[in-house]
Amino acid sequence: MRISALPVERLELECGLRVLIQPDRRVPLITSHLCILAGSAQEPPDRSGLAHLCEHLAFDGVSREPTESLPRQIRSSGGLAEAWTHHDRTTFSSILPAEFLSLALH
């Protein structure tokens, strides 16, 4: 079955956040993909790298204990976590076992 053949539920929250949900119960995994429409193109000319810094702060957090970071928690649950900055957006993505849904929504 092609992934596009699965139904997609579209929601828009009051805050403007658009959410797409595409359940596939054949595999006990959760995939989370957050895309923020802001990237390096929105940086002031004298602040090159600001979007990338914000990506790292949002992804890794500012905890003094690196064991508490969300990516580390996702990895210790058997999942994968990644983040990257593009010209026009910043993306955070994770794949993890379904029983750790709360981490994917954190």
N, C-alpha and C positions, 0 to 999 in steps of 0.2 A: 504494500500500500504506500502510495506517495504521501509525504507529510502534508502536502497541500490539500489532500482529500479529507483531512480531519476538520471537523467544524471549529470555527473560531468565534469566541464570544468577545465582543468589544464593549468596553465600559469607559465612561469619562467621569471622573470624580469631580466634586464641586470645585476643588482647587485647580482643575484643568488637566490633571494627570490622566493620560490616556493609557488604558490597560487592555492588553490582548491576552486571552486565556485560550489555550489549545490543548485540551486534555487528550492524553494517549495512555490508556491504562494497561497497555501491553508490556510496558517496561516500568519497573518500580523506581523511577528517577524523577527528580524535579530539575527543570532547567529554568533559570531566571536570567533575563536579559534586560538591563536598564539602559536606556539611551537618553542622555541629556543633550538638548540641542544647543550646546555651547562648546566651543573648542578654541584652538589657537587663533582662529580668525578674529575672535572677539577680544584678544589681548591688546592692551594699550601698547603702542610702539616701544615704549621704554620698559616694558614688563614681559619681555620674551620668556616663555617657559612657565608663565603663571598658570595656564590651564593644566599643564602637566603636574605642577606642584599641587594644585587643587585635587586632581585625580588621585595622587598618592595620599594626600591627607584624608580624603573621603574613603579611599579603599583600605588603607592600612590603619587609619585612625591616628590618634595622638597619644595613645597609652604608653607609659614608660615600660610596660611589660609586653614585649612582642608576642608572648604566648596568648595574649588576650585579643589579638587582632582578628577581625572577621575572616580574612582569607585563611589564617592559620586554623581557626575553628572549623571552617569548611573542609580544609585539607585533612584535618584530624578525623573528620567524620567519613572520610573516604571519597570526598568530592574534589572538584577542581574549581579554582577561582582565578579570574583574570580581569584586568582593567587596561584600557588604552585610551589615548587622546588622539583625535583626528582633527583635521582642519575645521570642521563644522560641528563636531559632537564629541562627547566623552561617553565611553561605554563601560559598563560593569557587567560581567557575566559569570554565572556559576552553574555547575552541574553537580548534583549530590543525591544520595539515597533519599527516597520519598519520606522516610520517617524523620528527616531533618528539615522539613518544610519551613519551620520557624527561622532557621538560619538563612534560607533563600529569601525570606521576606524581611529580614533584619535591616 
